[in-house]
């Protein structure tokens, strides 16, 4: 359905959903509701029972907690407690999708900073150190099942200028061309990085707030700086610079107070052992020597500590609750644009076969949005990121526009994408291309053989009709001498004429017919649209397959009705074929 324009009120929904609890003494509430709202009586009412809510209904809410509460959170915690097995992630893409991890982050890393609208390489010693207000490209290379795969992260700060963001995208496209379109492009906003991005830097990702970027010679001697460490493992830990004030502290977390003489590691009363372990890794970015660090427990701070922060001040002391993990199911949409409006068509019970090479498909995995680009997509791919942003902006649950948007090209899908599909065949499209080439080659050779066989048959018929001889089998002469009125219907079928059949042409013809019969109806182009459209199975002419009524149209009438050739129609995804057949009365 079309998404409303930003800044305008969304129209009244065509469908009203009801989440029903245990049955009550009164009747269905839908009728009274429609009457009270003044909705027409034909408005659709979707009935949902408690515990059986659909994905479309759940996504209307910012958060959705299934019972028992935090069940998904506990699952993720258990998975994170075990060291990630790369082989397991590669062999179980559904696990990779749930954890949002293609591997453990131990692959090759290259980082570029966007400066003067160009990209400048960042020294490996400074990998993981980012400056707020800037943009970066992070290229990650890893191996999966013996094949080299790439993910290009486009990291940007909310404070980045429009020119810097445009330069970030253009430099990403240049890199993608260098790698022949094999890069998966993940658009990431500061503070909303996916777990794999954190894993690349192994808990040592630090974001500086000032405009002076870290250099090879070391960070310029700063005034007092305060850093907030958040995370419990390599997959969720980041350290962010915050204003150096006591009010910025929080009892649930850990803070690093970096002064000219010493770096304090401040442990809040509510922090866990895992948090403390990650803080010890993060502090090495600011202070390499143990002598330059001092551990401070909340409530035992020295006067110098408070002086560096400008004096004592109230700060939050309540223990923060763990973040709720969404249990929402992913949803797949076909994207198109009509009159500058994004139009989405949802594919329910989706599978890999629903991905059409001519389309842009949007997979909403809640924490991140994937945009799959078919290999035959034209200019639409340039709008893909904008479509993802518009989808988030107009989502009824008030989604954050900073959610990661990942561009995935056909044939280069990461396990974090394929894991949301029930089954995934990595060789599906390569095999299809090979089969198509093989089929064209075979059909071409069969056509040549058929022509040769027909010529041979005509010559034989001509010889037999004029110079019958006893040296040939006697049965051939009468067959060849028969006129058109004497031949049976079977003899008039396309193929070699009587007396001219050869083993190769006969077998080729048989092979071709068997191939066609296995994939298409045997009768082709002999019925009009009036005989097929809006007809039930019992009303169809004898021999017509109700599941493929459209195939019995002639090629010209098929193109008039469907607006495309049969070859183009059958190359589309199955769900799109069914959709067009329903609209045109051939379902």
N, C-alpha and C positions, 0 to 999 in steps of 0.2 A: 504494500500500500504506500502511496506517496507520503513523505514526511512533511509536516508543517514547516513553514518558513520560520527561522529564528525571529523572535520578537513578536510573533503573532500567536493568537490563541488557537490551540488545536481544535478541529471540528469535533462535534459529538461523535463518539465511537459508534461504528455500525453494530458492534457486538457488546453486550453487557455480560460480564462474567460474575457468577455467584459462587462463592466458596461456602459450601454447606457443611455445617457441623452435624451433630446428631439430629435426626428428624424431630420436628416439633409438632405440637398439636394443630397448628394452622397449616394452610395449604402453601402452595408455591409462592414465594414472595415476588417473583418476577413480574406477574401481571399487575399487582398493585404499584410496583415501582415504576413501570412503564406509564401507567395511568397518571401517577403523581408528577412525573417529569414531562408529560405531554408528548412522549415518544410515540411514533406510529405503531400500530399493533403488529406489523410485520417485522419489527426490530428483532434480530436474533438474540436469544438468551442462551448463554452457555452454562450448563450446570456442572459444577465441580464439587466433588466430595472431599472432605477433610482428609489430608494425607495423600490425595491423588490429584493434586493440582498440576496443570500442564505447565510446560516451560514458558509459554507465552504469558500465562497468568503470573507466574512467579517473577518474571522480569519487569512487571509493573511496579515492583517494590525495590527500594534501594538495597535492602538486605532481606534475606529469607532464611529463617532458622527452621530446619527440619528437626523433628523429635527423634531420638533424644538430642538435646542441645549440644552444640559443639562436637557432634559425632565426627564430622569431616575434619575438624581441627585436630581431634585426637589421632585420626588416621594419618594426617600429614605429619604430625609430631613423631609418630612411630616410624614413618618412612624416613624422616630426617635424622632420627637417632642412629640409623644404620648408615655406614659409609656408602656413598653412591657407587654402585657397580656399573661401570660404563657399558659393559657387555649386556647387562640386564636392561639398561635404558634403551639400547639399540635393538634388542630382541623383543622388548615389550614397549612399543610406542605409546600404548595407553597410559603406562606409568610415566613416561616422559612428558606426556601432555598434561597429566594431573599435577606433576611437580614443576612443569614449565622448564625442564632441563633437557638439553640435547646430550650433555655429558657432564663431567665433573668440573669443567672449566680449565683443564690442564693442557689445552691445545695451544697453538701458536697465536700470539697477539701482536697486532700492529695498531698504533694510535697516531692520528693526525689532529692537530688543532687548526681551526679555521682562522686565518689571519690575512687581512687585506684581501678578502674574498677568495683566497687560495688556501691550499692545505699545506701545513708544515708538519713534518714528522716530529713526534715527541720521543725524547730519549727513553729507552726501556727502563732506566732507573727511576723515571718519574711516571711510569704507567700506574694508573689508578688515582692520580692527583688531578683534579678538575677545578676549574675556576668558574664560579657562578657568573653568568652574563656572557659566557662564551659557548661555542659549539665545537663538538668533537666527532670524529669518525673513528670507530673501533672495529677493526676487521679481525674476526675470529675464524681460524682454520682448524678443522678437526677431521678425523676419519670415521666413517660409518660403514660397516660391512665392506671394508676394503676400498671405499670410494672417498675421495676428498670432498668435503662439504664446506660451505662458507656462510657466515652470518655477518652482515655489516650493520653495526649499531649506529644510528644517527642520534647522538646525544645532544640535547639542547636545553638551555636554561629558559625559564619563563621571562627572564630579563633580556634575552637576546633580541637584537633588532631584526626588522623584516629583511634587511639586506643580508645579515649573517645567516638567517634561516634559509634564504634563497640560495646563498653560496654553499651552504651545507648540502642541500639537495642536489645542486648542479655538480658538486664534487663527488657526491655519491654516485651519480649517473656516470660520470667519467670512469670511476673505479669499476662500475658494473660492466661498462663496455670493455675495459681491459681484461675482465674475467669472463667475457663472452656471455654475459647475462646470467651467470650462475650464482650471483649473490642474493641471499635472502636479506631484504632490507627491513630492519626493525627501527621504527621511529620511537625514541625514548625521551621522556621529559624528566628533568631533574626531580628526584624525590619519588618517582614512580617507576624505577628500574625493575625489570623482571629478575627473578632469582639467579638466572644464568649469568646475567651481567655482573652481579655481585661476586659470583663464584670465580669469574675470570681473574679478579684481583685478590681472591683469597682473604677476604676480610680486611683488606688494607685500602679500601676506596675512601678518599678524603676529598671533600668539596670546600674550597677556600672561597670566601666571600669578596675579597678585594680584587681589583682589576689587575694586580701585578701577578702574572703567571709564574708558577715555579720554574726555575731555570736549571740548567745543568750545574751551574756553580752553587746551587742551593737557593733556598727561599730567602728573599731579602729580610734582614733583621727586622722583626715586627715589633709593634707595641704588644701589649697583652692581648692574647687571643683565647677564646673559649670554644671548645669543640664538643659537640653532643654525639656520643657513641650509641648507636641503636642496632641491636641484633644479637642473636644467640649462636650463629654458626656462619660458615663461609657463604651461605646462600641467601642471607638476609641482612648482612651487616654493612652499614655505611656510617661514616663519620662526617658531620656537617658543622661548619663554623657558624656560631650564633653570636649575638651581641654579648660582649664581656661584662655582663651584669649578674648580680646574685639572683635576680628575679627569673633568670633563664634556667636555673637549676631545676631538677625534678628528682624526687626521692626514688622513683622507679628505675632510673637509668644511671649511666656513668658519664662523667664529663672530664675532659682534658683541659686543664688551665695552663697554657703555654706562656711563660714570662721570659724575660731576657736572661734570667739566672737559672731557672728551674722549670720543669714541667710537672704539674700536679696531676695525679690520677685520682679523681674523686669518686668514691663508691657510695651511691645512694643506699638507704636502708632496705629498699625493696628490690634491689638488683639481685640477679641469680648468679650461680657459679658459671654458667655458660656465658653470661654477659661479661663477667670479669675476665674470662679467658680470651674473649674476642677483643676486649679493650687492651689487653697486654700486647696483642698483635698490632692493633691500630696505633698505639703510642709510638711504635718504632718508626713510623713515618715522620713524626715530629721530633723525636729525640732518639738518636741511635744508641747512645751510651746509657747504661743503667745508672751511672753516677748522676746523670742529669735529671733523674725522675724521683718523685716522692709520692707514695700512696697515702691518700687521706680518706678516712672513713667519715661519713656524715655525723656531725655532732662533735668531731674531734679536730676541727680545722684550726690552723694556726692564725695569729693576727695578720701575718703577711699574706695569707690566702685571701682573707676578706679585703685587705687593702688593695690587692691586685684587681678585685672586682668592684672597687669603689664603695666598699662597706656592705654591711648586712642588709638584706631585704627579704620580704616574704616570698616564698615560692611554693609550687604545688607539692604536697606531701602524700597525697593519696596514691595508692598503688594502682597503676593503670591495668585495665582488663586486656586479656589477649585479644588480638584481632580475630573477628569472626571469619571463617573461611566459607566462601560461597559454595552452596551445593547445587547451584543452578546448572541445568543441562545446556550444552552448546546448541546454537541455532544457525542454520545455513540459509542465506538469501542470495538470490540472483539480483545483481545491481544493473540499473539502467537509468538514463536521464531523459526526462520529457519536459520541454519548456523550462529548462534550467532547474528542474526539481528532481531530487533523488527519488527513484521509485524502486521499492524492494518487493520481491516475490519470494515468499518463504517456501523452502523445500522441506517437507516433513519426512521423518524416517529416512534421512538422507544417507547416501553412500557415495563411494568414489565415482560410480558411473554417472552421478548427477553433475559432475564437474565438466562443463562444456568448454572446449578450446576457444570458442568464439566469445566467451563471457567473462565478466568480472564477478566473482562470487565472494560474499562476505560471510565469514565464520565468526560468530560472536561467542567467545569462550569466557565472557564476563570480565576476567582480569585483564585480558588483552583481546584485540580485534584483529583477525587475519583477513587480508584481502588477497584472494587467489586470482592470478592473472593467467588466462588461457593463452597458449602460444600464438593464436590467431587474432588476439585482441588488438584493435587499432589504437586510435587516439584516446579511447576510454582509460587506458592504463595511466595516462597523465592526470586523470581526475581521481584516481583511486584513493590517494591519501585524503583529498578533500572530501570524498564520500564518507570515508571512515570518520573524519571529524564531524561531519554533519550528522551522521548516525548517532554518535555519542552526544552531540549537542541537543538533539531533538528526542532523545530516548525518554520515555515517560518516567523512568526511575531516577532521573536526574544524574546521569553518569558523569564521571569526571572526564573532561576533555584531555587530561594528561595521561589517560590510559594508553599503554603501548599499542601502536598500530604497526602491524607486521605485513610487509609485501612479500608474497610468495609466488614464484613463477612456476608454471607447469613443468614438471620433471625435476624440480629442485626443492621438493617439499621436505622440511625438517620433521623429526619425530614428534615435536611439540604440536605440529599441525596434523599429521597423519594419525596420531594417537586418538583423536576425537572421532575417527571413523571406525565402524565395526570391523571392517577388513580393509586392507590396503595392499595393492599389488604394485610394487615399485617399477615393474617392467610392463605395465599395462599399455602405456602409450608407445613405448619403443617397439613392443610386439605388434601393436596395431599398425604402426608405420611399416614395419617389415612385412606384415601380412598383406597390407595394401599394395606394396611394391611387388611382392611375389604374385599377388592375384592379378595385377595389371600385366605382369610379364607372362603369366600363364594364359590369361585371356587373350593377350596379343598373339601368342603362339597358337592358341586354339583357333583364333580367327583366321590366321594364315593357313593352318591345316585345313580348316573348313572350306576356304576358298579353293585351295588346291584340290580337295576332294570333290567339290562341285564341278570344277573344270574337268577333272578326270571322269566324273560320272557322265557329263554331257558328251564328252568325246566317245566314251564307251557306248552310250545310248545311240549316238549318231552312227557308229560303226555297226552296231548290232542291227539297227533298223534298215541299213542299206545292204550290208553284206553278211547276212546270217551264215554261220559256218558251224559244222559239227565239231570243230576243234574246241569250242567253248562249251561249258555246261549247257545242256538243252533248256534248262529252266530259265535261263537269263534272256533268251531271245523272245519268248512270249511276253515277259515282263517289259522289255524295252520297246516292243512293238505296240503295247497298249496305248490307246489314246487317253486324253484327260478324263473322258467320260467313263472309262473303264477302270481307272485307278481308284483305290480305296482312299478313305480320308486319312488313314495313317500314312500312306505313301506321299501325301501332299504336305506333311509336316516339314518345317525347315530342316535342312541337313542334306547329306549326300543323296543323290538320286539312285534308283534301283540299278544295280549292275556296276555302280562306281564306288561302293563302300570299301573302305580300307580298315585294317585293324586299328591303326593309329587314330584315324578320324572317328571311328566308331567308339573307341574307348574314350577319346577326348570329349565327344558329344555326351556320352554317358556320365563322364566325370562332371561336365559343366551342368548338366541337368540335375544331378544329385546335389551339387553344391547349391543351386538355386532353390531346389525344393526344400533344402534343410533350413534356409533362411528366409524365403519369401513364398507366398502362395503360388501355385502352379499356373493359375489363370491370370493373365495380365492385360489390362487395357481393353476390356470388352464390355464394360458396363458404364452407364451414365451416372452422374452424381445424384439424380433424382431417384435412382434405384437403390442408392446406398445411404444417403443422408437421412438421419433421424429414423432409421429403420431398426426394429428389434431383430433379434436373431431369427425368429420364426418367420419374419416377413422378408428376409433376404432371399435373393435368387439361389437356387440349388448350387452347392459347391463353394459358396462364398464363406471365407473364414471371418467370423464376426469380430475377431480381435485385430484384423488387418483389412477392414473394408476399404480403406483409402487406396490400397495397392491396386484394386481392380479398375481404377480410373485410367484413362489414357494419359500419356505423358503431358499432352497439351492441356487437357482439362484439369489434371492434377495441379499444374502450375497456375492455372486461372483461379482455382479454389484456394490453394495453400500459399500462393505467391512465391513459390520456390520449386525447384526440381525435386524429384524423388530422392536423388542421391544426396542433395543438401538436407532434405527432411530426415532421412534415416541416419545421417551422420550426427544429428543433434542428440543431446542427452535424452534418455527414455522419458523422464518426467516432462520435458518440454514437448515431446511428441504427443504424450497423453493430453497435455494441456491444450494444444492446438486442436487435437481431434475432438475434445469436449466442446470447445468453442464453435467448431464448424459442423458439429453433428455427426461425427464419424466414430464416436466412442461407444 
